Amino acid sequence: MVNQMKEFLRLESAGGILLVIAMFLAMIIVNTGLWPLYKGLLSIPLEIRIGDFEIAKPLLMWINDGLMAIFFFLIGLEVKREVLEGELSDPAQVMLPAVAAVGGVVVPALVFTWFNYGDESAMKGWAIPTATDIAFALGILSLLGKRVPASLKLFLLTLAIIDDLVAILIIAIFYSVDISTLSLVIAGTAYAILVLQNWRGVMRLTSYLVFGLIMWAAVLKSGVHATIAGVLLAFTIPLKHPDGKEFSPLRNLEHDLHPTVAFIILPLFAFANTGIPLDGMNLEALLQPEPFGIAMGLFLGKQLGVFTFAWAAVKTGVAKLPKGVGWLEIYGLSVLTGIGFTMSLFISSLAFEEGSTNLNADRLGILAGSFASAALGYVILAYALGRKKKLAATTDEEAV
């Protein structure tokens, strides 16, 4: 369990660094005369056709609807394992990050609404500042090295997992359009077969992946966002062998997918969705209600929501602070959860069409809010952990 956690954090931290590189690469390409090449690459049409059935989308949508379904599949695997035998299986361990995660969704949404209430078009993006990018946040946290207590990392990890679950529900409920009943029936039938396979103890991953692919295609055609299929498929993958053998399909898949998601899928998504032309992008543009609402939702709403809900939970006796962690560390981590980046960009791509004025403005707000949260969160945590280290050293000297 400990080795798995270390491996997870190592991959996520390295992935956060790659996300930053991919983002800056996209920004450089778009703003150095290569914009037509970038746009042309992402507009390349790709299609799959079997008889009368076809899926025809540009490369950008294959990345957002296809590769991101694999990302959500991995999230689903992690959530199932954590719920059945990990940190999420202990209610006492989950309570504080769960309450904090709720605050980290509600307050940013209210902050965004405060700036954009009455603008029907802008209000489609209310959920954009509610997300936390676990890879980016862990990447910043890793810069502080061994000074970071394991309990603080676990708090962030658990909060981010719960945050992702909420994001999945938001996508399923609020960002699904033009529902096709026939496609949903096909998807439901495929999912029923997957559940039956799990119940009967089928261990062949190929069988799960075949019906999972059918479910993904049906969900894509149904109007419900296709990434939901990735999560549903993950929940049917067996964690343990029915005969008590050590072989675990879920663990094997999770281990195999982590490097692919961290080092390929998420950086590719960041590259494809952060190419923002900077022409006309200035302080005045950022201060428009929509991008400013997103930036403030991430930077101010996240830290207020996470910290105040966590404080209330502890003060009312509902939860306890993690071992070896003080309120300043919790506040620094609360600021760090304002790094929306990948998840915020993804929700933005669902809320608005590619090339729309809203989408470009949103990306500016996401980047501003995320980087402000990363910078301030790092400074606060560096100070808090540095002070704790000095106090510990002083105590040791006095003891001697």
N, C-alpha and C positions, 0 to 999 in steps of 0.2 A: 504493500500500500504506500509506504513512504517513498520507495523508489519510483513508483508510478507518478506520484505527485511531483517529485523532482524532475522527472522526464517531461511531464506536462508543462511545468513552469518554464523549463529550459527552452522548449520548442516555442511556447507562446511568446516568451521574451524576445527570442531571436526573430520570430515572425513580426513582432512590433517594429523592429529596426528595419526589416525589409519593406514594411508598409510605408514607412517614412521615405525610403529610397524610391519606391514605386511612385509615390505621390509627387515628389520633387521632379522625377524624370518626366512624368506626364505634364507637369506645369512648364518645364523647360521646353519640351517638344512643341506644346501648343503656343507658346509665346516667343518662338524663335523662327517663325516662318514655315514651320512644318505642320501647322494646323490642318491643311488639306489632306496630308498624308495620314495624320492621326484619325481624322474624321472618316476618311476613306477606308482605313483598316477596320474600324469598328462598324462600318456600314456594309461590309462584305456579306452578301446574302448566303445563308446556308440552309439547306432543307433536307428533311428525311421524308420519303414517300413510300408507303406500302399500300398498293391498290389505290383506293379513294382516300385513304387516310394520309394526311401530310402535316408536318410541322415545318413551317418556313419562317425563319426569323433572321435578322442581321446578327453579326457576331456579338455585338454588345448585349443583345437579349439572351443569346445562348449562355453568355457569362453570367448575367443576372438571374436568369430563370433556371439554367442548367447547373453550372458549376456551384452557384450559391445553394442549390438544393443539396449538394454533397456537403457543404459547410454546415447546413442545418441538420443533415443526417448525423454528422459527427457530434453536434451539440446534443442531439437526441440520445446518442449512445452514451455520452458522458452523464447526462441527466439520469438515464435509467440505471447506470452502474452506481452513481452516487446515492440515488434513492434506495436501491436495494441493499447495498452493503457499504456505502461510503459515508461521507460527512452529512449528507442530506437524510440519512436514515436515523439520525439522532435529533429529535425535535428540539432539544435544548441547544444544540449546536447551530441549528438552522434559524431559530427564532429572531436573533438580532439582525443578521443580514437580510432575512425575509422582510422584516418590518422596515428596515432601511431601504430595501429595494422598492417597496411600495411608495415610500416618500420620494424616491428618486425617479418615479414615473409620474406621480400626481402633481408635484410642485412644478417641474419643468413645463408640463402641459399647461398649467395655470398661468405661468409666466408668459409663455408664447401667446396664450389666449388674451392676456391683458393688453399686449401690443397689437393684436390683429383682430380682435373681436369686431364683427360687422363686415369684415372683408371675406366674402364667401370663398373666393379663389384661394386666398392665403391660408384660410382655416383648414384646408385639406392637409396641410403640413403640420398639424398640431402635435402629432406623435414623433416628429423628427428629433426633438431634443430630449426624448425620454430614454434613449438608448445609451449603453456603455460599451465601448470597444475593449474587450478583455485583452486582446493581443497587445494593443497600444498601451493600455494601462499597466499591464505586467511588464512591458518593455521599459517604461519609465521607472517602475518600482525596482526593476533589476539593476538600474544604474546606481542605486544606493547600496548594492552589494550585500554582504553578510550582516550588516546592521539591522536589516529588516527582520523582525521576528516571524517565525513560521506561522503563528496565529494570525498575524496581520495579513499575510499573503492568503491564508485560508479564508479570512473574512472577505477579502476582495474577490476571491475565486467563487465563493458561494453566492455572494451578492450578484456577481456578473452572470452566473448560471440562472439564477432566479429572474434577473433582468431580461435574459434572453427568452425565457419561457413567457414572460409577459409580452415581449415584443412579438413572439410567434402568435399569441392570442390576438394582439392588436392587428397584425397583418391579416389573420384569418377572418376577423370580424369586420374590420373597417376598410380593408384595401382589396376586397374581392368584388368583381363587377360582372354583369351580364351572365348570370349563373345558368349553366346548361344542365338540365335534369338528367338527360341520358348519360352525359359524361360523368356526373356524380354517381350514378348507379353503377357504371363500369368501375369507377374508382372504389366505391364501397364494396363491390364484389371482390375485387383484387385484394382489398384490405382484409376482408373476411377470410379469404384463403390464407393470407399471411398469418392471421391470428390462429387459424386452425392448424397450420403447420407448427407454430410455436407450441400449441396445446398438445399436439401429438409427439412433440420432442424431435422434430426434424432438425438435423444438424448441418445439412448441406446448404452452404451459403448461396450457391448458384441458384437454387430454387427461390430463395428469398429475394435475391437481386432481380431475377426475371420478373416476378410478380410486382416487385417494387418499381421496376421500370414501366410496367404497364400502368400501375397506379399513378406514377408521375405524369405520364403522357395524358391520362384521362383527367387528372386534376388540372393540368396546364390548359386543356381544352374546355374545362368546366367554368372557368372564370375565377375560381379560387386560386390564390397564388401558389405556384408549383412547389415552392420551398416547403410548404406544409407537408407535402408527400414525403420529403426526406425525414422529417421528425416522426411521422406516423410509421414509416418503415423501420426506423431505429428502435421504436418501442416493441417491435415484434421479434427482433434478433435475440436469440437465447443467450443468457448470461452464463448459465451453468449446464453441463452435460447431464442428461437425465440419469445416467448410470454412475454418476459421481466421479467421472474422469476429470482430469485437470483441464482438458481442452475446453476453451471458451470462445465461441464464435464472436461474441461481442467484444471481448478484450482484444482478440486478434485483429478485428476490423478497426477498432479504435487505435491500436498501436500502428497499424499500417497506414491509416488515413491521416494521422497527425502531421507527419512531415509534408505530405502532399498539400494539405489545407494551409498549413502555416507558411510554407515556402513557395507555393505556386498559386493556389486558388485565391487566397486573400490579397496577396500582392498584385495579381492580375486584375482582380476586381478593383482595387485601389487605383491602378494605372488606368483602367478603362473609365472610371467615374470621377476622377479628380482633375482632368484636363480642363482647367478654367482659363479662358482668355482674360487677361488682366486689363484689357482696354476698357476704360470707363469704370474699372473697379477701384474705388477710392474710399476714403472715410465717409463721404456723403452717401455712397452706395450702400456701405455697411450699416449706416444709421437709418436706412429705410425700415419700416415696421417689420417686414417679414424676416430678412436676414438678421436684424438686430434682435428680434424676438427669439430666433433660434440660438444666436450667440449667447444671449442672456439666459435663456432656458438651460443651456448646457453649463455655462460658467457659474451663474448665480442660482438657478433653480435646482440643479443637481446637488450642489453642496448644501443648500438650505434643506432640501428634502431629505437627503440621506442622513445628514447630521442631526437635524431636529427630531426626526422620527426615531433614530437610534437613541438619542438622549432621552426622549420620552419613554421608550421601551425599558431602558435601564432604570430610570427614576421611578417608574411605576412598578418595578419588580417583574415585568414580563420577561426580561432577558438580562444577561450579564455581559460585561465587557470581556473580550478575549483575554486570556492569560498573558500578562506582561505588556499589555497595551493600555495607554492612557488616552485621555480625551483629545489631546493635541494630535496624536497619531491618527485617531479616528477622523478628526476634522481634515487633516491633510489628505487622507484617503478619500474622504467625501468630495473634496475638490477634484481629485484625480478621476472620479467617476464621471466628471463632466467631459471626458474624452469620448465623444460619440463616434466620430470618424466613420469606420466601415459600416456599422449598423445604421447610423443616422443617414449616411449617403444612400444606403440600400432602401430605407423607408422613403427617402426623398424621391428616389427613382420610381417608386410605386405611386407616390402621390401626384407626380407631375410628369408630363411627357418630355422625352429627350429633346433638348433644344429650346424649351420654353424659357421665358424670362424668369419665371418662378424658380425653376431648377437651378439656373446659374446663380441667382441671388441666394438660394438656400445653401449651395455649396460654399459660398463665401462665408455665410454665417456659421456653418458647420466647422470650417477650418479655423475661423477666428475663435469661436468658443472652445474648440478642442485644444488648440495650442495654448490659449490663455489658461485653461484648466491644467494642462500638462506642466506648464512653467510654474504656476503658483503652487500646485500640489507637490511638485518636486522640492521647491524651496522650503515649504512648511515641513515636509517629512524629513528633509535633510537636517533642518534645525532641530526638530523634535528628537530624532534619533541620535544626533550628535550630542545634544544636551543630556540625554539619558546615558550615553556612553561616558561622558565626563563625570556625571553624578555617581555612576557605578565605580569608576576609577578612584574618585575621591573617597567613597565609602570603603573600598579595599585598602587604601592607604591608611585611613583612620583605624581600621581594624588591626593593621599590622602594628 
